[in-house]
């Protein structure tokens, strides 16, 4: 069985790592603060002090960090993944990042005989915990075929979209849709509360009709329970919307609804300093 390396043990990464350990894989991990990885170490993961060390030890190296700059650092710094790679290995960046950076990583990997995939995911903390992520893949088709058994452990659906960066473009399309469902969810509650309706009843009713969606089912109850812990950080979602709109401009597209969602999340994250709330924290702009 191939040995797996995993860089990043946040909300999402920890769920993925736990499912890989349960499936019997040996998993080497890196996170900047070892204490944050203690629950995974207790489950059997091996902690290393640098991404380079993980890349030297493992056959397949996954990364799932916060921002494109984090991806750049994790791969290209002197103690980064590329410093520890050798020909024949596979690297998989699951961070939601830029298509441009995905291409840069893929081309560098090719030059040293390494296969590369960009494979961002959707499904939040629940999907990561339950092994029900949706995985959007770009890059080496051969590597994708090799990793299908692993993708089937951590996800419920996966699709190869094309060359380097295609997975990131697919994730941007996903985030554009999520922007609409999150603003719709928020304004639904704002309107229903102002009208004096019972919000639990509204939630159940909309779930039973054509307005049902993933954000409603997963984040609606959290809002009503006052639970703003991150299944997905607002600061990371704002990053995604900025990437999506930047890519849209390159393709000469105008996406006004997505622009408005970005403005709302900028108010939440930048003005109100609530970037560590989950995306459902958007309701705090009204309540």
Buried (B, 14 or more C-beta within 10 A) or exposed (E): EBBBBBBBBBBBBBBBBBBBBEBEBBBBBBBEEEEEBEEBBEEBBBBBEBBBBBBBBBEBBBBBBBBBEBBBBBBBBEBBBBBBBEEEBBBBBBBBBBBBBBBBBBEBBBEEEBBBBBBBBBBBBBBBBEBBBBBBBBBBBEBBEBBEEBBBBBBBEBEBBEBBBBBBBBBBEBBBBBBBBBBBBBBBBBEBBEEEEEBEEBBEEBBEEEEEBBBBBBBBBBBBEEEBEBBBBBBBBBBBBBBBBEBBEEEEEEBEEBBEBBEBBBBBBEEBEBBBBBBBBBBBBEE
